[in-house]
Amino acid sequence: MKNIKTISAGFLVLFSVLGGFTACSDMLNTEPVDVLTEDEFYRDKFDADAAIRGLYGQLMDLGPQFVVLNELRADLMDVSANADHNLRQLSEHGAVGEENPWVDPKPFYLLINNCNSVISNFDRMLEELKLDETAYLPRIADVMVLRSWLYYQLVLHFGEVPYITKPVETIDDLDALAAGDAPVLGVGEMMSQLLTDLAEREISLGIYTDESLYGPIDGFHTRTMFIDKLLFVADLYLWQGQYTQAASLYQAVLERSHGGYSRYSEFDQYKLPFRDNSRSEDPSSSKYNSGYLRYFDQDLNSVVNFWPLMFKDYGDANYYGEWIWILNYHADYEPSPFYDLFSLQNGEYKLRPSEAIIADWNVQEQANGFLGDFRGNMPDAFGNSGSYRMEGSQPVITKFINEFDELNPAERPGRLPLWRAAGVHLRYAEAANRAGQTYLASAFLNNGVRAAYPGSSMHADNDYTYRNISYETDAWGNIVYEYVEENGVKVDSSMTLLPAPFDFDARQTSDGDIPSIYRGLWHRGIGVRGRVSLSPISIPADVDPMLYLEDQIIAESGRELAFEGQRWGDLVRVAIRRGDASFLADRIAAKYEAAGDPAKAEAVRTRLMNPDNWFLPFDLK
C-alpha cells in the first residue's frame, strides 16, 4: 500500500538499522546508504505520523497469518485438497511442527518491538517539546492500543506469552527477554494487564481529527485505517466480565457519527439501517441489505443480495457506515496476499468454507418462509453471491477477492477486514445479554429496537413518549410496569425506561404525533438478521434465556463475520467465561462431522476438551 509504505520509507530504513527490526527484509526494497538517526528522524509531528503509518504498513503483512490463525483453527473455514501439511496441522489441532510458518510468533513480536520503539521516541519528543500534548496524546494512544491488540492476538493463540514493553535491538535480545525478565501472561492476566496499562496512561480514546493523519492518500481515506481505541477497550471489558462497561463503550461507538455524507448520517452510520425499497434495484440505496425486489417477496427469481457489496465497494456513505477498521491493499503498490489462499482461478485455492457453515447458512429461515441465508451463497441478477460462491463444484470464499477485475487480471486489489458495524452490534448484544438485558440484546440480534419496542396500550394512541424506545421488559419482551397508588388503589402505570447504556431511541413521528416530527437515532436500524431479511430468533420458554441467547449470538456472529478473523476469539472467550471446554470443542468437531469424517471429529473433540490443547507451541528462536 503506497500510502503507508512509501511515505514511511525513512521510518522503515531507520528501524532496519536502529532498534526496531522488520518482519520481512524484502519489505524495504531500499539500500540504507544515507541512514537517519533517531534524532534526525523524530523531529516533528509529521515524522511521528510517518512512524505510525509505517506500523500499519507492517500490520498489513500480518494479514494472512491473522486470518488463518483465527479462522482455520475454528469451525467456519476448512482446507481444500490443495492445502499443504502446515495448514492441515492447524485445522486438525494435532501436533504442530516448529517449521510451520503459520505458528511463528516472531512477525507479531517484530511489530510489537517497533511499537515499543515508537512509544519510546514519542515520549522523548514530548519531553523535548518536539510534540506538544495535543499532538502527542492521540498518537501515543494509537500506538499503545495497536500494540495491545497485537498482544491480544498472541495470547489467544499461544495461551501464555512474554509481555515486553521496551524496545530491543536484535532478535536475540528479544528472545533473551522472553526467556528471562519479561513477565509471561496467560489469557486472563493479559486482558487485565492491557486494561491496566491503558488506564495508567490515561490515553485518549477518540478518533483522529488532525488533518495530517486524517485524509485520502493514493485513493484510500485513512479514517478506517487506524485501530478504533474505544472499541478495543470495550472488547477488553467484555473479556473481563465487566459487561455494563463494555456495553457503554460499544454504545458510544455505535452512536458516534462522522457526519459530512448526508443529512441522515447520524441515523445511518453503524446503525444497520433499512434500505429504500422504492429504489431497491439501485445498489447505491442498498445500505448493504438483502431481500427481494419490491412487491416480489415470494419470487425466488427476484433476489436482491446487496449485503456482500461491502466487500467490493469503496468510499461512499454506505462503506463508511459499515466499516470501522479495514486496511486496503493497493493493486499497483501492494497486491493482496489473499488470492493464493482463496482464489480458484487466480491462486492456489488452499482454503474454503467449511461444510458446517454452509449447512448452517442453508437452513436459516427468511422472513417470507424460504430457506437460505443471503450471507452464504444466494446469487442475484446483479452477480452478487454472499460470503462464498460456487465455481464448478468448489465453494470459493469471496470476501477477500471480490474486487478482482477480469479485465485487469494482473492486478490484485483487496483488503484486510478487521472491524465493522455488524460485529459491534453482536458484541453489544453479547454484553447487554450478560448484563441482564436479554430482551434488548435480542433486538440487536434480530430486527432492531424499533421493531422490538413498538409502544404500549397503556398510553393514548397518539402518545409516542414510549414508542420505539428501550424500556424495561422481562427476557421474553413482556413490559414491566410501575404502578402509582392512590389511597391503596393502583390507578396509573408507566413503563420504566432503561438507564444508559441500555437506552436506545427509535421513535419516528409525523405532524400529528406527540412529539411532532421526531427522529430518534435508531429509527432506521433493523438489526443484524433484519437487514438480510431473516426471521427473528425467539427464546423458548423452557430454557435459560441468557445462555440460550448467548448461543444464538455466537452462532449469528459466525454467519455474519465468517472468515473475517473473529471466530477463534469468540469461541475461546465464551468457553472460558462458562468454564466449559465443550463449547469450543463441540463446534470445531462439528466441522469434521459435517465434512463426513466422524473419526476425525471425535479425535478433535477429545483433544480440545483439554484447554491446554487450544494453544500453539511458543518459540521465538
N, C-alpha and C positions, 0 to 999 in steps of 0.2 A: 504494500500500500504506500504509494509515493508520498502521500500527505503526511504520514507518520515517519517513514524510514529515511527519506531523503532529507527532509528538513532537520532531522535529528542526527545527521551523519557525524557531526562533530562530537556530539554526546556519545555515540557508539564507539567512535575511534578512541575517545578519552577512556571509556570503560575497558576497551581491549588492552590498554596499556597500564591503567591505574586501577587498582582495587576491584572494580566491577567487571567481571568477565562475562562473555555472552555465551548463549547456549549453542549457537551454530556459527562456525567460523566463516562459512560462505555467506553469512548474513551481511557482512560488512562490505565486501567487494571493494575495499579501499585499502591501499597500502599506507600505513601510518608513517608517512615521511615527515610531515610537519605536525607534531603531536602537541595538543593543547594540554597544559597542566590544569589541575582543578581550579586554581586561582584565575587562570586565563579564561576558563570556560564559564564558570559560575559568576557572571558579572552583574546580571540584572534579571528582571522577571522574564525577559524573552528567552534567555538561556535556560531559566527554570522551566519554561514552557516546552522548550525543545527536549529537555530531560524527561518530562512527563510523557510527551509523545513517543519518545524512544522506548519507554517502558511498555506502552500499549502496542508498539510495533513488535516487541518481543513476545507479548502475550499472544499475538496472532499466530506465532509459530507453534504455540502450545495447543492450538485449536483441535487438531486430530486426536491428540492424546487425551485432552479434556473430554471429548465426545465419546471416544472408545471406552475409557475407564468408567464413565458414568452411565453409559447405555448398554454396552455389550455385556458387562458384568451383571446387569439386571435382567428384566424379563421381556423387554419390548423389542430388542434387537438381537439378531442371530447371525451366525456366519453363513456364507454361501459355500458352494462347492469349491470356489476359488480361494478361499481363505487359507492362510498358512498355519503352521502349528502354533505360532505365537498368539494369534487371535483366538484359536481354538482353546488354548490353555486358559485364557481369560474368561471365555464364555462358559467353560465347563467347571471352573473353580477347582481345578486339580492342581497338581504341583506346577509351579511356575519357575522356569529356568532363569538363572541370573543373566543370560544373554538376551532375554526377552526385552526388546526396546520399549514396549508399552508400559513396563513397570519401573522404568528408570526414574527416580525422583530428582535427578540432577537438573533437568531442564527447569523444574519448578524452583529449586534452590538457587540456580543461577539468576533467575529473575528476582527472587527474593533478595539475593545479595545486592543486586542493582538497586532495588527499592531501598535497602538499608543505606547504600552509598548516597542516594539522592536525599533521603531524610537527613543524614548527617550533614550534607552540604547545604541543604535548605536552612537547617538550624544555624550553621555558620554564617550564611548570608543574612539571616535576621540579626545576628549579633553584630555583624559588620555593617549593618544598615544598607546592604545591597538589595534587600527586600523589606518593604515596610509591612506592618502587621496585616493590613488589608490584603496585600498580595500573598503573604505567607500563609495565612490561615486556611484558605480553601485548597491551596496546593499541597501543603503538608498533610491535610486531611485526606486528599485524594490518594496520595501515595501510601499512607498508612492503611487505608481501607483496602486498597488493591493488594498490599502485602498480606493483610489479614485474610482476604478472600483466597489467596494462594495457600496459606496455611490451612484454611477451612477445607480446601480441596485435598490437600495432602493427608490430613488426619482422617478424612472419610475413607481413603483407600489404603492407608498403611497402618491405621489404628493408633500407633504411637510414633511421634516424630519429634526430632530436636527443634526447639524453638530458639532461633538465632536472630537477634535484632541489631547486631553490629556488623559493619562491612568487613570483609576479609579480602586478601589479595589473590589467593590461589585456591584451586580446588582442594589441594592438600590441607590448607588452613581450614577450609570449610569442613572437611572430613574429620580433622582433628577436633574441631569444636563440637561436632556432632557426637564424637566418641568420648568427649571429656566434659567440659564445663557447661555446655548448654543443657538446660532442663529438657527432659523428654516428656511430652504431654500426650495423654490419651484424648479421646473424643470429648468427653465432658469437661476435662481440665482445659483443653484448648479453647472450647467455646467460651468458658468463663474467663480465661486469660485474655482473649481477644477483646471481650467486652470491657474488662478492667483497663487494659492498655488504652483503648479508645476513650474511655471515660476520663482517665487521668490526664490525657492531653487536652480534654475539653474541646475536641475538634468540631469544626463546622460541618453540619450535615446537609447543608444546602447545595444547590447545583451551581455550576459556574455561570457567572454573569459577565466576567471580564471578556471584552471583545477580542483580546489577544488569544484566548483559548476557545471562544465561542463563535464559530462561523464556518463557512464552507471552505474546504481545501480540496482541489482536484475533483470537484463534483460531489464530495461527501461532506455533510454537515457534522460537526463534532458534537452536537447536542446529545447524540446517542452513543458516543464513543467511550465516555468515561463511566466508571462504575457509579451506580446510584448509592451513595453512602447511607442515606436514610433507610433504603430497602435492605441493605446488607445488615445493618444493626437490627432491623426488625427480624430478620432470619435468625440472628444470634439469640434474641429474646425468645423466639419460638423454640429453639433448641433447648434453652434453659428452663422452659416451662413457665415463663413469665408471659402468659397469654394475653392479658389485658394490655400490657406494654407493647407487645408485638402488634396486636390489633390496632392500637393507637397510631403506630408508625405506618402500618400498611394503609390505614385510612388516610393519613396525611399524604402519602404518595398518590393514592387514587384520586384525591380531591385537589391535587396540585394541577395548575394549568399554565402552560407556557404562553398561551394566547397568540394572537397575530395571524391566525389562519382562517378563522371565520367567526361570526358572532356566536356560533354555537360551540366554540372551542371548550369552554368550561363544562358544558354538558356532555361533550363527546369524548374528550381526552381521557383515556384509561377507564371509561365507563362501559365499554362494550355496548354501544348504542344501537338502536334499531335502524334498519335501512329504510330508505324512501321507496315504498312499494310502488308508487306511481311511476318510478323510473327504475324498476328492478332489473331491466335489461342492461342498464348502464353501469359498468364497473366503478365509475367514479362516485356513485352514490351507495356503494355496497356496504361500506363500513365493515368489510370482511365478514359478512353474514352469508348464510346459505339456506336455501329453501327451494321454492318453486316460483315460476312466473305468476304474476298477479292473476287471480281467478282460475289458476290451473293447479291447485294444490293436490288434486287427485290424478295428475297426469305425470307418469314416470318419465315421459319424454320432455318435460318442461323443467328439469332440474337446473337451478342456478347455484353453482358452487363457487362462491367468491371468497370463502374463508382462506384457501391457500394462496390468494393473491398477496398476502402479507409477506410471503417468502420470495416474491418476484418483483413487486412494486418498490418504488423508492421515492421518498422526498415529499409526498403530498400530505394533506391533513390526516388521511386515514393511516398512513405509515407512522406518523408521529403520535397518533392517538393510540397506537398499539405498542410500538417498540420503546423500551426503556434503556436497554443496553444491548448493542449489536455492533459488531465490527465487520466492515466491508472489505473484501479482497478486490483490489483493482485489477481488471483484466490485463492492463498494459504493464503494470509495475509489480504486482504481487498476485499471480494467479492463485485461485483457490486450490488448496491441497486435498479437497474432499472428493474430487472426481474419481481418483484411483480407488477410493474406498467404496463409492456408491454407484458410479455410472456403469451401466452395462455396455453402452455403445462407445463411450469415450473414456473408459477407465478399466479397472480390473475387477470391479463388481465383487468385492470381498464381503460386504455386509448387506443385510437385507432385513425387512421386518420379520419379527417372529410370528409363527403361526398363532400364538396365543393372542397377540394384539390384533391380528387380522380377524380372528374369530370374534373377539370382543367388539370391535367396530361393527361387524356384520350383524350382530344381534341387538344393537341399540334400536329402540323404538322411536320413530319420528312422531311429531305431533299429529300427522294425518294417519297414523297407524302403520305406515310402511316400515320395513326393517332396513337398517343400514345407517352408518354414521358418515356424514359428509366429510369428516376429518380423516376417514380411512381412504377408500378409493371409490368415489362416486363421480365419474366423468360427466361433464355437462357440454352443451353445444359450443361453449367458448374455449374448449380444450383444457379446462381445469379438472384436476382429479381429487387431490387431497394430500395426505402425508406420503402416499406412495401411488404408483401407477403400475399397471401390468404391461410388460414388454414381452410379448410372446407368453410363455408360461412362467416368467420370472417377475416377482414383485420388486420394484425398484424404489428405494427411498428418494423422495424428490425435494425435501426441504432444503438441501444443500446445493442442488444443481438445477433449480427451477429457472435460473437466469440464463442458462445455456441458449445460445443463438445458433441455429443450424446454418445460417448464412455466414457466420463468422466462427467456424469450428475451432480455429486455433486459439481463440480467446476462452478463458475460463474464469468468468466473473463468479463471485459467490460471497457468502457471508458466514460469520460465526454467530449464531443466535445465542443469546445469554439470558436476558430477562425481558418479559413483555407483560402487557396488562392482564391477560387472562390468567397468567401464573400468579399475579398478585391477588386477583380475586380468589383464587383457590387457596392461597396462603392465608388470606384474611379469613376465609371460611373455616380453615383448619384452626386458626387461633380463636375465633369467636365461638366455635363449637366447644372447644376445650374450656373456654371462659364461661360456659353455661348458656350461651345464646344459640342453641341448636336450631331453632326455627329461623332466625336471621341468617345463620350460616347456610341453611338450605336454600334461602332466597338467592344468595350469591351463586350457589351451585346451579340452581335451576333457571328461573325466569326473571330474576331481579326483584328489587324491593317494590317497585310499582305493582307488579302482579301479586306479590306475596302479602301486601298490606293494602287491601282495597278500600278500607274505611269501616265505619261502624253504623249499625242501625240504631244505636243509642243516641245518635245525633240527627239533627234535621237534615233532610235530603240535600239542601244547598250549603251545608256547613262542611267545608273541606279542611277544617282545622287539623283533623287527624287522618285525613285520607292520604294514602300512599306515603306514610311516614312511619318510621320504626317505633313501635310501641310494644309493651311487654306482652308476651304470649307464653304459653307452655310449649313443650317441644314439638307438639303437633299443630301449632298455629292457633289454638284457642285463646281468645283475648282474656287477659287478666284485668278485671275492673277494680276501681276504687269506689266504694260507696260512701255517700255522705249521709249521716244520720241526723234526723230532727225529731226530738222527743222519742228517741229509741226506734224510730222508723226509718228504713233506708229509702230515701226519696230521690236520690240522684246518683249518677255514677259517671265515671270518666275513665278513659284509658290512660295508663301511666306510660309516658314517653320514656324510651330507653336513654340512659346517660351516655355521654361520649366514652369510648369510641364506638358505640353501637347505634348511633343516631344517624339516619340517612333520610333525607327529604326527597321524595319522588313525586311531590304534588305538581299538578298541571291544571290550571283553571282557566275559565273563559270569562267573558264580560259579567255575566250574571252571578257568578260564583263568589264565595267568600273564602279567602281573599280573592280579589279580581285580578285577572291576567298575571297569574303567579307561575313561575317555573322553578321548581326545586332542582338542585344539582343533579339528582339521579332520575329525573323524569323520563330520560331516554334509555336508560340502562335496561337490558333484557336478560342478563345473566349468561353464564358460561354455556349451558345447554340451550338456552333460549335462542342465542344468536345463530345456532346451527339447526334450529327447528326440531329439536329433540323433545320428547315428552318429559315432564318433570319426574324426578325420583321422589317417591313418598316414603315415609318411615312407617313400617308396620307397627301395630300396637303391642306386639308381644316380644319386642327386642329392647335392648338398652339403646335409647335413641342416640346418645352421644357416640358410642362405639360404632353403631351401625352407620351413622352419617360420616364418621371419620373414614370408615372403609370405602364409602361411596366417593368421598372427596379424593382420596388417593387413587382410586380407580379412574376417576374423571381426569385427574392430573395426567395419568398415563395416556388417555385418549387425546387430550388437548396438547400436551407438551412432548409427545413421543419423539425420541431421538435428539432432543434439544439439550441434553446434558443435565437433566434434573432428576432422573429416575432413581439412581442409586442412593442419592441423598434422601429422597422421600422414604424409601424403604428402610434405610438404616435409622432414620430419625424416629419413625413410628415404632419400629421393632424395639429400639432402646427405650423409648417412652413407656411402652407397655411391658417391658421386661419379657418379651415373647419372641424368641428366635423364629418361631414358625411363621410369623407374619412375613418375614423376608424369605425364609426357606421355601415355603409353600408356593409363593408366587414365582420364584425363579425355577423351581422344579416344574411348575406348570408349563413353562416354555418348552420343555422336552416332552411332556405328556402330549401337548398339542401337536408337536412335531412327530409323534408316533414312536417315541423311544422311552417306554416306561422304565426300563432298567437304568438308563442314564438319569432319568428323573428321580428315581429313588436314591441313587448314589449321590446326586447333587443335594437332595433334601437332607440326607443323613449328614453329609459333610457340613452343610450350612446351619444345622441345628446347634452346632458349636460356634458361638460368636467369634471365637478366636480365628476361625477359618474364613471370616468375612474379609480379612485384611491381607494385603500383599506383603511379601518379604521386603524389608527396607535395606538398601545398600547404596551408600554414596560413593563408593570407591570406583 
